[in-house]
């Protein structure tokens, strides 16, 4: 089951997420607190309904749009979330998911992920093998390569934190030993997930 369109039967939290991801006037966007609530409701709904999202719906390039960081808390009653905020348009943070081999059929165990951040004239891109566990909507990865660019030109490319060894061991690693995104909402132009560290994020489709 995948909910993409807003209709009269669409849950209110999905309506909020759809409105939050329309790239228009800031005045038309729901308040950040409402978006945080909608994300938490959507996450709970997806788990309760055992919704599985197809891998195909993740493929492509996405721009970071909304972020919620977990609060530091000593309580054991679950992760406490912060207020959340819309990422300014001048902040260029993108993530992309694509097949490891463009000439092969889409394989959930042979994927690539790219995470790029541009700061002024300098860009940083981290690449990693990835695998998708459809029954849990989990995409696991482990960044192994880094590229640094300046004015659109690559000035450095190399392994990241023991990248060569991590590449070789990735296929055998258990999900509990890897960073991951747990996706719980996918719309016409957005995806939403919780990271292993507990934070929440929304990305909007590019292009």
SELOPA-640473 format. One record per residue (C-alpha): residue number from 1; residue in one letter; z, x, y. Coordinates in Angstrom, 2 decimals. Each point is the difference from the previous one (the first is absolute). Layout:
<pt><i>NUM</i><aa>a</aa><zz>Z</zz><xx>X</xx><yy>Y</yy></pt>
...
% end
This chain:
<pt><i>1</i><aa>x</aa><zz>0.00</zz><xx>0.00</xx><yy>0.00</yy></pt>
<pt><i>2</i><aa>x</aa><zz>-1.00</zz><xx>1.40</xx><yy>3.39</yy></pt>
<pt><i>3</i><aa>x</aa><zz>0.45</zz><xx>-1.78</xx><yy>3.33</yy></pt>
<pt><i>4</i><aa>x</aa><zz>-2.63</zz><xx>1.01</xx><yy>2.54</yy></pt>
<pt><i>5</i><aa>x</aa><zz>-0.69</zz><xx>-3.05</xx><yy>2.16</yy></pt>
<pt><i>6</i><aa>x</aa><zz>2.33</zz><xx>-1.88</xx><yy>2.30</yy></pt>
<pt><i>7</i><aa>x</aa><zz>-0.05</zz><xx>-3.71</xx><yy>-0.85</yy></pt>
<pt><i>8</i><aa>x</aa><zz>2.28</zz><xx>-3.01</xx><yy>0.24</yy></pt>
<pt><i>9</i><aa>x</aa><zz>1.65</zz><xx>1.05</xx><yy>-3.26</yy></pt>
<pt><i>10</i><aa>x</aa><zz>0.48</zz><xx>3.66</xx><yy>0.92</yy></pt>
<pt><i>11</i><aa>x</aa><zz>3.70</zz><xx>1.02</xx><yy>0.12</yy></pt>
<pt><i>12</i><aa>x</aa><zz>1.32</zz><xx>0.53</xx><yy>3.52</yy></pt>
<pt><i>13</i><aa>x</aa><zz>0.70</zz><xx>3.68</xx><yy>-0.59</yy></pt>
<pt><i>14</i><aa>x</aa><zz>-3.64</zz><xx>0.64</xx><yy>-0.91</yy></pt>
<pt><i>15</i><aa>x</aa><zz>-1.10</zz><xx>-1.85</xx><yy>3.13</yy></pt>
<pt><i>16</i><aa>x</aa><zz>2.23</zz><xx>2.34</xx><yy>2.01</yy></pt>
<pt><i>17</i><aa>x</aa><zz>-1.49</zz><xx>3.08</xx><yy>-1.69</yy></pt>
<pt><i>18</i><aa>x</aa><zz>-3.53</zz><xx>-1.26</xx><yy>0.60</yy></pt>
<pt><i>19</i><aa>x</aa><zz>0.74</zz><xx>-0.52</xx><yy>3.70</yy></pt>
<pt><i>20</i><aa>x</aa><zz>1.72</zz><xx>3.38</xx><yy>0.26</yy></pt>
<pt><i>21</i><aa>x</aa><zz>-3.08</zz><xx>1.79</xx><yy>-1.30</yy></pt>
<pt><i>22</i><aa>x</aa><zz>-2.58</zz><xx>-1.60</xx><yy>2.28</yy></pt>
<pt><i>23</i><aa>x</aa><zz>-1.10</zz><xx>2.79</xx><yy>2.33</yy></pt>
<pt><i>24</i><aa>x</aa><zz>0.03</zz><xx>-1.87</xx><yy>3.29</yy></pt>
<pt><i>25</i><aa>x</aa><zz>2.27</zz><xx>-0.39</xx><yy>2.98</yy></pt>
<pt><i>26</i><aa>x</aa><zz>3.57</zz><xx>1.24</xx><yy>-0.42</yy></pt>
<pt><i>27</i><aa>x</aa><zz>1.27</zz><xx>-3.28</xx><yy>1.42</yy></pt>
<pt><i>28</i><aa>x</aa><zz>-1.45</zz><xx>-1.85</xx><yy>-3.01</yy></pt>
<pt><i>29</i><aa>x</aa><zz>1.94</zz><xx>2.04</xx><yy>-2.56</yy></pt>
<pt><i>30</i><aa>x</aa><zz>3.19</zz><xx>-1.29</xx><yy>-1.63</yy></pt>
<pt><i>31</i><aa>x</aa><zz>3.21</zz><xx>1.79</xx><yy>1.04</yy></pt>
<pt><i>32</i><aa>x</aa><zz>0.82</zz><xx>3.05</xx><yy>-2.11</yy></pt>
<pt><i>33</i><aa>x</aa><zz>3.15</zz><xx>-1.65</xx><yy>-1.38</yy></pt>
<pt><i>34</i><aa>x</aa><zz>-2.08</zz><xx>-2.91</xx><yy>-1.32</yy></pt>
<pt><i>35</i><aa>x</aa><zz>-2.39</zz><xx>2.41</xx><yy>-1.69</yy></pt>
<pt><i>36</i><aa>x</aa><zz>2.88</zz><xx>1.82</xx><yy>-1.73</yy></pt>
<pt><i>37</i><aa>x</aa><zz>1.30</zz><xx>-3.33</xx><yy>-1.30</yy></pt>
<pt><i>38</i><aa>x</aa><zz>-3.50</zz><xx>-0.96</xx><yy>-1.19</yy></pt>
<pt><i>39</i><aa>x</aa><zz>-0.38</zz><xx>3.30</xx><yy>-1.83</yy></pt>
<pt><i>40</i><aa>x</aa><zz>3.29</zz><xx>-0.42</xx><yy>-1.84</yy></pt>
<pt><i>41</i><aa>x</aa><zz>-0.84</zz><xx>-3.60</xx><yy>-0.95</yy></pt>
<pt><i>42</i><aa>x</aa><zz>-3.44</zz><xx>1.05</xx><yy>-1.20</yy></pt>
<pt><i>43</i><aa>x</aa><zz>1.46</zz><xx>2.79</xx><yy>-2.11</yy></pt>
<pt><i>44</i><aa>x</aa><zz>2.48</zz><xx>-2.40</xx><yy>-1.62</yy></pt>
<pt><i>45</i><aa>x</aa><zz>-2.71</zz><xx>-2.62</xx><yy>-0.58</yy></pt>
<pt><i>46</i><aa>x</aa><zz>-2.35</zz><xx>2.49</xx><yy>-1.67</yy></pt>
<pt><i>47</i><aa>x</aa><zz>2.74</zz><xx>1.12</xx><yy>-2.38</yy></pt>
<pt><i>48</i><aa>x</aa><zz>1.14</zz><xx>-3.52</xx><yy>-0.84</yy></pt>
<pt><i>49</i><aa>x</aa><zz>-3.54</zz><xx>-1.26</xx><yy>-0.61</yy></pt>
<pt><i>50</i><aa>x</aa><zz>-1.02</zz><xx>3.16</xx><yy>-1.91</yy></pt>
<pt><i>51</i><aa>x</aa><zz>-3.10</zz><xx>0.37</xx><yy>2.15</yy></pt>
<pt><i>52</i><aa>x</aa><zz>-2.33</zz><xx>2.84</xx><yy>-0.98</yy></pt>
<pt><i>53</i><aa>x</aa><zz>-2.50</zz><xx>1.36</xx><yy>2.49</yy></pt>
<pt><i>54</i><aa>x</aa><zz>-3.36</zz><xx>1.42</xx><yy>-1.13</yy></pt>
<pt><i>55</i><aa>x</aa><zz>-0.56</zz><xx>3.69</xx><yy>0.62</yy></pt>
<pt><i>56</i><aa>x</aa><zz>-3.30</zz><xx>-0.81</xx><yy>1.71</yy></pt>
<pt><i>57</i><aa>x</aa><zz>1.88</zz><xx>-1.63</xx><yy>2.88</yy></pt>
<pt><i>58</i><aa>x</aa><zz>1.57</zz><xx>3.36</xx><yy>0.93</yy></pt>
<pt><i>59</i><aa>x</aa><zz>-3.14</zz><xx>2.12</xx><yy>0.02</yy></pt>
<pt><i>60</i><aa>x</aa><zz>-1.04</zz><xx>1.10</xx><yy>3.47</yy></pt>
<pt><i>61</i><aa>x</aa><zz>1.48</zz><xx>1.40</xx><yy>3.19</yy></pt>
<pt><i>62</i><aa>x</aa><zz>2.99</zz><xx>-1.57</xx><yy>1.76</yy></pt>
<pt><i>63</i><aa>x</aa><zz>1.71</zz><xx>0.64</xx><yy>3.34</yy></pt>
<pt><i>64</i><aa>x</aa><zz>3.78</zz><xx>-0.07</xx><yy>0.28</yy></pt>
<pt><i>65</i><aa>x</aa><zz>0.90</zz><xx>-3.11</xx><yy>2.02</yy></pt>
<pt><i>66</i><aa>x</aa><zz>3.68</zz><xx>-0.87</xx><yy>-0.45</yy></pt>
<pt><i>67</i><aa>x</aa><zz>2.98</zz><xx>1.99</xx><yy>-1.28</yy></pt>
<pt><i>68</i><aa>x</aa><zz>3.56</zz><xx>-0.85</xx><yy>-1.02</yy></pt>
<pt><i>69</i><aa>x</aa><zz>2.44</zz><xx>2.79</xx><yy>-0.82</yy></pt>
<pt><i>70</i><aa>x</aa><zz>3.08</zz><xx>-0.56</xx><yy>-2.15</yy></pt>
<pt><i>71</i><aa>x</aa><zz>3.36</zz><xx>0.18</xx><yy>1.76</yy></pt>
<pt><i>72</i><aa>x</aa><zz>2.50</zz><xx>2.60</xx><yy>-1.09</yy></pt>
<pt><i>73</i><aa>x</aa><zz>2.75</zz><xx>-1.94</xx><yy>-1.72</yy></pt>
<pt><i>74</i><aa>x</aa><zz>2.78</zz><xx>0.66</xx><yy>-2.47</yy></pt>
<pt><i>75</i><aa>x</aa><zz>-0.16</zz><xx>-3.55</xx><yy>-1.30</yy></pt>
<pt><i>76</i><aa>x</aa><zz>-1.27</zz><xx>-0.54</xx><yy>-3.52</yy></pt>
<pt><i>77</i><aa>x</aa><zz>-1.34</zz><xx>-3.49</xx><yy>0.52</yy></pt>
<pt><i>78</i><aa>x</aa><zz>-3.61</zz><xx>1.12</xx><yy>0.34</yy></pt>
<pt><i>79</i><aa>x</aa><zz>-2.00</zz><xx>1.87</xx><yy>2.59</yy></pt>
<pt><i>80</i><aa>x</aa><zz>0.71</zz><xx>-1.02</xx><yy>3.59</yy></pt>
<pt><i>81</i><aa>x</aa><zz>-3.12</zz><xx>-0.06</xx><yy>2.15</yy></pt>
<pt><i>82</i><aa>x</aa><zz>-0.44</zz><xx>1.00</xx><yy>3.63</yy></pt>
<pt><i>83</i><aa>x</aa><zz>-1.71</zz><xx>-2.02</xx><yy>2.73</yy></pt>
<pt><i>84</i><aa>x</aa><zz>-3.57</zz><xx>1.10</xx><yy>-0.65</yy></pt>
<pt><i>85</i><aa>x</aa><zz>-2.72</zz><xx>0.66</xx><yy>2.55</yy></pt>
<pt><i>86</i><aa>x</aa><zz>-3.73</zz><xx>-0.25</xx><yy>0.55</yy></pt>
<pt><i>87</i><aa>x</aa><zz>-1.66</zz><xx>3.42</xx><yy>-0.08</yy></pt>
<pt><i>88</i><aa>x</aa><zz>-1.75</zz><xx>0.70</xx><yy>3.36</yy></pt>
<pt><i>89</i><aa>x</aa><zz>-3.79</zz><xx>0.13</xx><yy>-0.21</yy></pt>
<pt><i>90</i><aa>x</aa><zz>-0.07</zz><xx>3.55</xx><yy>1.38</yy></pt>
<pt><i>91</i><aa>x</aa><zz>1.92</zz><xx>1.17</xx><yy>-3.08</yy></pt>
<pt><i>92</i><aa>x</aa><zz>-2.66</zz><xx>0.72</xx><yy>-2.60</yy></pt>
<pt><i>93</i><aa>x</aa><zz>1.58</zz><xx>-0.19</xx><yy>-3.44</yy></pt>
<pt><i>94</i><aa>x</aa><zz>-2.25</zz><xx>-0.99</xx><yy>-2.88</yy></pt>
<pt><i>95</i><aa>x</aa><zz>0.21</zz><xx>-0.29</xx><yy>-3.74</yy></pt>
<pt><i>96</i><aa>x</aa><zz>-2.87</zz><xx>-0.32</xx><yy>-2.46</yy></pt>
<pt><i>97</i><aa>x</aa><zz>-0.33</zz><xx>-0.77</xx><yy>-3.69</yy></pt>
<pt><i>98</i><aa>x</aa><zz>-3.15</zz><xx>0.79</xx><yy>-1.96</yy></pt>
<pt><i>99</i><aa>x</aa><zz>-1.24</zz><xx>0.94</xx><yy>-3.50</yy></pt>
<pt><i>100</i><aa>x</aa><zz>0.53</zz><xx>3.61</xx><yy>-1.07</yy></pt>
<pt><i>101</i><aa>x</aa><zz>-3.67</zz><xx>0.07</xx><yy>-1.02</yy></pt>
<pt><i>102</i><aa>x</aa><zz>-2.37</zz><xx>-2.10</xx><yy>2.09</yy></pt>
<pt><i>103</i><aa>x</aa><zz>-2.51</zz><xx>0.00</xx><yy>-2.86</yy></pt>
<pt><i>104</i><aa>x</aa><zz>2.42</zz><xx>-1.54</xx><yy>-2.51</yy></pt>
<pt><i>105</i><aa>x</aa><zz>1.25</zz><xx>-3.55</xx><yy>-0.39</yy></pt>
<pt><i>106</i><aa>x</aa><zz>3.30</zz><xx>-0.74</xx><yy>1.72</yy></pt>
<pt><i>107</i><aa>x</aa><zz>2.79</zz><xx>1.37</xx><yy>-2.19</yy></pt>
<pt><i>108</i><aa>x</aa><zz>3.63</zz><xx>-0.81</xx><yy>0.94</yy></pt>
<pt><i>109</i><aa>x</aa><zz>1.13</zz><xx>3.35</xx><yy>-1.40</yy></pt>
<pt><i>110</i><aa>x</aa><zz>-2.59</zz><xx>2.10</xx><yy>1.84</yy></pt>
<pt><i>111</i><aa>x</aa><zz>0.37</zz><xx>-0.68</xx><yy>3.71</yy></pt>
<pt><i>112</i><aa>x</aa><zz>0.33</zz><xx>1.94</xx><yy>3.21</yy></pt>
<pt><i>113</i><aa>x</aa><zz>2.12</zz><xx>-0.68</xx><yy>3.07</yy></pt>
<pt><i>114</i><aa>x</aa><zz>-0.44</zz><xx>1.50</xx><yy>3.45</yy></pt>
<pt><i>115</i><aa>x</aa><zz>2.58</zz><xx>-0.21</xx><yy>2.78</yy></pt>
<pt><i>116</i><aa>x</aa><zz>-1.12</zz><xx>1.12</xx><yy>3.46</yy></pt>
<pt><i>117</i><aa>x</aa><zz>1.88</zz><xx>0.36</xx><yy>3.28</yy></pt>
<pt><i>118</i><aa>x</aa><zz>-1.59</zz><xx>1.06</xx><yy>3.27</yy></pt>
<pt><i>119</i><aa>x</aa><zz>2.17</zz><xx>1.48</xx><yy>2.75</yy></pt>
<pt><i>120</i><aa>x</aa><zz>-2.05</zz><xx>0.69</xx><yy>3.10</yy></pt>
<pt><i>121</i><aa>x</aa><zz>-2.89</zz><xx>2.25</xx><yy>-0.97</yy></pt>
<pt><i>122</i><aa>x</aa><zz>1.57</zz><xx>1.02</xx><yy>-3.31</yy></pt>
<pt><i>123</i><aa>x</aa><zz>-0.22</zz><xx>-1.97</xx><yy>-3.24</yy></pt>
<pt><i>124</i><aa>x</aa><zz>1.90</zz><xx>0.38</xx><yy>-3.25</yy></pt>
<pt><i>125</i><aa>x</aa><zz>-1.31</zz><xx>-1.47</xx><yy>-3.25</yy></pt>
<pt><i>126</i><aa>x</aa><zz>1.86</zz><xx>0.01</xx><yy>-3.29</yy></pt>
<pt><i>127</i><aa>x</aa><zz>-1.84</zz><xx>-0.72</xx><yy>-3.26</yy></pt>
<pt><i>128</i><aa>x</aa><zz>1.33</zz><xx>-0.83</xx><yy>-3.41</yy></pt>
<pt><i>129</i><aa>x</aa><zz>-0.94</zz><xx>-1.31</xx><yy>-3.41</yy></pt>
<pt><i>130</i><aa>x</aa><zz>1.26</zz><xx>-3.55</xx><yy>-0.48</yy></pt>
<pt><i>131</i><aa>x</aa><zz>0.40</zz><xx>-2.63</xx><yy>-2.69</yy></pt>
<pt><i>132</i><aa>x</aa><zz>0.51</zz><xx>-3.75</xx><yy>0.21</yy></pt>
<pt><i>133</i><aa>x</aa><zz>2.37</zz><xx>-1.98</xx><yy>-2.22</yy></pt>
<pt><i>134</i><aa>x</aa><zz>-1.43</zz><xx>-3.50</xx><yy>0.32</yy></pt>
<pt><i>135</i><aa>x</aa><zz>2.87</zz><xx>-1.86</xx><yy>-1.67</yy></pt>
<pt><i>136</i><aa>x</aa><zz>2.38</zz><xx>1.30</xx><yy>2.66</yy></pt>
<pt><i>137</i><aa>x</aa><zz>-2.44</zz><xx>0.35</xx><yy>2.93</yy></pt>
<pt><i>138</i><aa>x</aa><zz>1.08</zz><xx>3.64</xx><yy>0.23</yy></pt>
<pt><i>139</i><aa>x</aa><zz>-2.23</zz><xx>2.81</xx><yy>1.20</yy></pt>
<pt><i>140</i><aa>x</aa><zz>1.52</zz><xx>3.40</xx><yy>-0.79</yy></pt>
<pt><i>141</i><aa>x</aa><zz>-1.11</zz><xx>3.31</xx><yy>1.50</yy></pt>
<pt><i>142</i><aa>x</aa><zz>1.16</zz><xx>3.54</xx><yy>0.76</yy></pt>
<pt><i>143</i><aa>x</aa><zz>-1.65</zz><xx>1.81</xx><yy>2.91</yy></pt>
<pt><i>144</i><aa>x</aa><zz>-1.59</zz><xx>3.23</xx><yy>-1.15</yy></pt>
<pt><i>145</i><aa>x</aa><zz>-2.48</zz><xx>0.98</xx><yy>2.74</yy></pt>
<pt><i>146</i><aa>x</aa><zz>0.18</zz><xx>0.26</xx><yy>3.79</yy></pt>
<pt><i>147</i><aa>x</aa><zz>-2.78</zz><xx>0.28</xx><yy>2.57</yy></pt>
<pt><i>148</i><aa>x</aa><zz>0.58</zz><xx>0.85</xx><yy>3.63</yy></pt>
<pt><i>149</i><aa>x</aa><zz>-2.72</zz><xx>-0.85</xx><yy>2.50</yy></pt>
<pt><i>150</i><aa>x</aa><zz>-0.62</zz><xx>0.77</xx><yy>3.65</yy></pt>
<pt><i>151</i><aa>x</aa><zz>-2.61</zz><xx>-1.82</xx><yy>2.07</yy></pt>
<pt><i>152</i><aa>x</aa><zz>-1.44</zz><xx>-1.50</xx><yy>-3.18</yy></pt>
<pt><i>153</i><aa>x</aa><zz>-0.40</zz><xx>3.36</xx><yy>-1.77</yy></pt>
<pt><i>154</i><aa>x</aa><zz>2.08</zz><xx>1.10</xx><yy>-3.00</yy></pt>
<pt><i>155</i><aa>x</aa><zz>1.94</zz><xx>3.14</xx><yy>0.91</yy></pt>
<pt><i>156</i><aa>x</aa><zz>2.16</zz><xx>0.20</xx><yy>-3.13</yy></pt>
<pt><i>157</i><aa>x</aa><zz>-0.18</zz><xx>-1.44</xx><yy>-3.50</yy></pt>
<pt><i>158</i><aa>x</aa><zz>2.31</zz><xx>0.91</xx><yy>-2.84</yy></pt>
<pt><i>159</i><aa>x</aa><zz>2.62</zz><xx>-0.95</xx><yy>-2.55</yy></pt>
<pt><i>160</i><aa>x</aa><zz>3.07</zz><xx>-1.91</xx><yy>1.14</yy></pt>
<pt><i>161</i><aa>x</aa><zz>3.40</zz><xx>0.81</xx><yy>-1.49</yy></pt>
<pt><i>162</i><aa>x</aa><zz>-1.15</zz><xx>1.31</xx><yy>-3.36</yy></pt>
<pt><i>163</i><aa>x</aa><zz>-3.06</zz><xx>-2.21</xx><yy>0.03</yy></pt>
<pt><i>164</i><aa>x</aa><zz>-1.89</zz><xx>1.66</xx><yy>-2.84</yy></pt>
<pt><i>165</i><aa>x</aa><zz>2.90</zz><xx>-0.40</xx><yy>-2.42</yy></pt>
<pt><i>166</i><aa>x</aa><zz>0.67</zz><xx>-3.58</xx><yy>1.15</yy></pt>
<pt><i>167</i><aa>x</aa><zz>-3.67</zz><xx>-0.84</xx><yy>-0.55</yy></pt>
<pt><i>168</i><aa>x</aa><zz>0.17</zz><xx>1.23</xx><yy>-3.57</yy></pt>
<pt><i>169</i><aa>x</aa><zz>3.22</zz><xx>-1.88</xx><yy>-0.77</yy></pt>
<pt><i>170</i><aa>x</aa><zz>-0.73</zz><xx>-3.25</xx><yy>1.82</yy></pt>
<pt><i>171</i><aa>x</aa><zz>-1.52</zz><xx>-1.97</xx><yy>-2.88</yy></pt>
<pt><i>172</i><aa>x</aa><zz>3.06</zz><xx>0.63</xx><yy>-2.20</yy></pt>
<pt><i>173</i><aa>x</aa><zz>2.65</zz><xx>-0.73</xx><yy>2.63</yy></pt>
<pt><i>174</i><aa>x</aa><zz>2.00</zz><xx>-3.21</xx><yy>-0.27</yy></pt>
<pt><i>175</i><aa>x</aa><zz>-0.03</zz><xx>-2.42</xx><yy>2.91</yy></pt>
<pt><i>176</i><aa>x</aa><zz>3.72</zz><xx>0.62</xx><yy>0.63</yy></pt>
<pt><i>177</i><aa>x</aa><zz>-0.80</zz><xx>3.62</xx><yy>0.85</yy></pt>
<pt><i>178</i><aa>x</aa><zz>-2.74</zz><xx>-0.77</xx><yy>2.56</yy></pt>
<pt><i>179</i><aa>x</aa><zz>-0.26</zz><xx>-1.44</xx><yy>3.50</yy></pt>
<pt><i>180</i><aa>x</aa><zz>-1.55</zz><xx>-3.46</xx><yy>-0.03</yy></pt>
<pt><i>181</i><aa>x</aa><zz>-0.92</zz><xx>-3.12</xx><yy>1.95</yy></pt>
<pt><i>182</i><aa>x</aa><zz>0.99</zz><xx>-3.38</xx><yy>-1.43</yy></pt>
<pt><i>183</i><aa>x</aa><zz>-2.48</zz><xx>-2.52</xx><yy>1.43</yy></pt>
<pt><i>184</i><aa>x</aa><zz>1.18</zz><xx>-3.56</xx><yy>0.52</yy></pt>
<pt><i>185</i><aa>x</aa><zz>-2.46</zz><xx>-1.56</xx><yy>2.44</yy></pt>
<pt><i>186</i><aa>x</aa><zz>-3.77</zz><xx>0.28</xx><yy>0.33</yy></pt>
<pt><i>187</i><aa>x</aa><zz>-1.97</zz><xx>-2.08</xx><yy>2.46</yy></pt>
<pt><i>188</i><aa>x</aa><zz>-3.57</zz><xx>-0.11</xx><yy>1.28</yy></pt>
<pt><i>189</i><aa>x</aa><zz>0.53</zz><xx>3.02</xx><yy>2.24</yy></pt>
<pt><i>190</i><aa>x</aa><zz>3.39</zz><xx>1.47</xx><yy>-0.88</yy></pt>
<pt><i>191</i><aa>x</aa><zz>2.22</zz><xx>1.40</xx><yy>-2.73</yy></pt>
<pt><i>192</i><aa>x</aa><zz>3.79</zz><xx>0.30</xx><yy>-0.02</yy></pt>
<pt><i>193</i><aa>x</aa><zz>2.27</zz><xx>2.12</xx><yy>-2.16</yy></pt>
<pt><i>194</i><aa>x</aa><zz>3.43</zz><xx>1.52</xx><yy>-0.43</yy></pt>
<pt><i>195</i><aa>x</aa><zz>0.19</zz><xx>3.75</xx><yy>-0.45</yy></pt>
<pt><i>196</i><aa>x</aa><zz>2.29</zz><xx>1.78</xx><yy>-2.41</yy></pt>
<pt><i>197</i><aa>x</aa><zz>2.28</zz><xx>0.91</xx><yy>2.91</yy></pt>
<pt><i>198</i><aa>x</aa><zz>0.58</zz><xx>-3.68</xx><yy>0.74</yy></pt>
<pt><i>199</i><aa>x</aa><zz>-2.14</zz><xx>-0.40</xx><yy>3.11</yy></pt>
<pt><i>200</i><aa>x</aa><zz>-2.54</zz><xx>-2.79</xx><yy>0.50</yy></pt>
<pt><i>201</i><aa>x</aa><zz>-3.46</zz><xx>0.30</xx><yy>1.51</yy></pt>
<pt><i>202</i><aa>x</aa><zz>-3.07</zz><xx>-2.04</xx><yy>0.82</yy></pt>
<pt><i>203</i><aa>x</aa><zz>-3.46</zz><xx>1.55</xx><yy>0.21</yy></pt>
<pt><i>204</i><aa>x</aa><zz>-3.08</zz><xx>-1.74</xx><yy>1.38</yy></pt>
<pt><i>205</i><aa>x</aa><zz>-3.53</zz><xx>0.45</xx><yy>-1.31</yy></pt>
<pt><i>206</i><aa>x</aa><zz>-2.25</zz><xx>2.42</xx><yy>1.83</yy></pt>
<pt><i>207</i><aa>x</aa><zz>-3.66</zz><xx>-0.64</xx><yy>0.67</yy></pt>
% end
